[in-house]
Amino acid sequence: MIEHMITSILSFIGWIVAHPLDAADIAIMLFSLIIVFLCRYPSFRDSVVGAALIISWVYQIYETANGYRVSAPSDVLFDAMFFLIVLSAGGNIMSVVVIDQLARRFKAIKSRLTLRR
């Protein structure tokens, strides 16, 4: 039992080393999926969009993990930017102030970086 678990962990680590873009893409999609899943939606429309995103992320994770889909650097970059949008919206991507919140966060980060110089 322990040998099987160690073998599984080592093969998982080997897969991550062999496919770093796929692993990064899966991790980003998984974090986005968790944030959207844990969001409390104020309206039915928002929950339908959230459910559609969750289904598409689960399918993309399945395809990537099984080798049917290969992640390109542009996929990882797009998913990372989408993750930032989901994170700034608190999971509800249908909120109207998403872009405003994202811009405020970028400005805050930029001001912190310029103050340190």
C-alpha positions as CSV (number, residue, x, y, z in Angstrom):
1,M,0.0,0.0,0.0
2,I,2.7,2.5,1.0
3,E,4.8,1.4,-2.1
4,H,1.9,2.1,-4.4
5,M,1.3,5.5,-2.8
6,I,5.0,6.4,-3.2
7,T,5.0,5.1,-6.8
8,S,2.0,7.2,-7.6
9,I,3.5,10.4,-6.0
10,L,6.7,9.9,-7.9
11,S,5.0,9.3,-11.2
12,F,2.9,12.5,-10.6
13,I,6.1,14.5,-9.9
14,G,7.6,13.0,-13.0
15,W,4.6,14.1,-15.0
16,I,4.9,17.6,-13.6
17,V,8.6,17.8,-14.5
18,A,7.9,16.4,-18.0
19,H,4.9,18.7,-18.7
20,P,5.5,22.0,-16.8
21,L,3.1,24.1,-19.0
22,D,0.3,21.5,-18.6
23,A,0.8,21.4,-14.9
24,A,0.8,25.2,-14.5
25,D,-2.3,25.4,-16.7
26,I,-4.1,22.7,-14.7
27,A,-3.2,24.5,-11.4
28,I,-4.4,27.9,-12.6
29,M,-7.7,26.4,-13.9
30,L,-8.1,24.5,-10.6
31,F,-7.7,27.6,-8.5
32,S,-10.1,29.5,-10.7
33,L,-12.6,26.6,-10.5
34,I,-12.4,26.6,-6.7
35,I,-12.9,30.3,-6.4
36,V,-15.9,30.3,-8.7
37,F,-17.4,27.2,-7.0
38,L,-17.2,28.8,-3.5
39,C,-18.8,32.1,-4.7
40,R,-22.3,32.9,-3.5
41,Y,-24.2,34.1,-6.5
42,P,-26.8,36.9,-6.0
43,S,-28.8,36.0,-9.1
44,F,-29.7,32.9,-11.2
45,R,-27.9,34.3,-14.3
46,D,-24.6,34.5,-12.4
47,S,-24.9,30.9,-11.2
48,V,-25.6,29.7,-14.7
49,V,-22.5,31.4,-16.0
50,G,-20.4,30.1,-13.1
51,A,-21.7,26.5,-13.7
52,A,-20.8,26.8,-17.4
53,L,-17.3,27.9,-16.5
54,I,-16.9,25.1,-13.9
55,I,-18.0,22.5,-16.5
56,S,-15.6,23.9,-19.1
57,W,-12.7,24.0,-16.7
58,V,-13.3,20.4,-15.5
59,Y,-13.4,19.2,-19.1
60,Q,-10.2,21.1,-20.0
61,I,-8.4,19.8,-16.9
62,Y,-9.5,16.2,-17.9
63,E,-8.3,16.7,-21.5
64,T,-4.9,18.2,-20.4
65,A,-4.3,15.6,-17.7
66,N,-5.0,12.7,-20.1
67,G,-2.8,14.1,-22.9
68,Y,-5.7,15.0,-25.3
69,R,-4.8,18.7,-25.0
70,V,-1.4,20.3,-24.8
71,S,-1.1,23.7,-23.1
72,A,0.8,26.4,-25.0
73,P,2.4,29.3,-23.2
74,S,-0.5,31.5,-24.5
75,D,-3.0,29.1,-22.8
76,V,-1.2,29.5,-19.5
77,L,-1.1,33.3,-19.9
78,F,-4.8,33.5,-20.8
79,D,-5.8,31.3,-17.9
80,A,-3.6,33.4,-15.5
81,M,-5.2,36.6,-16.7
82,F,-8.6,35.1,-16.3
83,F,-7.7,33.9,-12.9
84,L,-6.8,37.5,-11.9
85,I,-10.2,38.6,-13.1
86,V,-12.0,35.9,-11.2
87,L,-9.9,36.7,-8.1
88,S,-10.7,40.4,-8.3
89,A,-14.4,39.6,-8.7
90,G,-14.4,37.3,-5.7
91,G,-15.6,34.5,-8.0
92,N,-18.6,36.2,-9.5
93,I,-17.3,37.2,-12.9
94,M,-20.7,38.7,-13.9
95,S,-20.3,41.6,-11.4
96,V,-20.2,44.9,-13.2
97,V,-17.3,46.4,-11.3
98,V,-14.8,43.6,-12.1
99,I,-12.6,45.7,-14.4
100,D,-12.7,48.6,-11.9
101,Q,-11.6,46.3,-9.1
102,L,-8.9,44.8,-11.2
103,A,-7.6,48.2,-12.2
104,R,-7.5,49.3,-8.6
105,R,-5.5,46.2,-7.6
106,F,-3.0,46.8,-10.4
107,K,-2.7,50.5,-9.4
108,A,-2.1,49.5,-5.7
109,I,0.6,47.0,-6.7
110,K,2.2,49.6,-9.0
111,S,2.2,52.2,-6.3
112,R,3.7,49.8,-3.8
113,L,6.5,49.0,-6.3
114,T,7.2,52.6,-7.0
115,L,7.4,53.5,-3.3
116,R,10.0,50.9,-2.7
117,R,12.4,52.4,-5.3
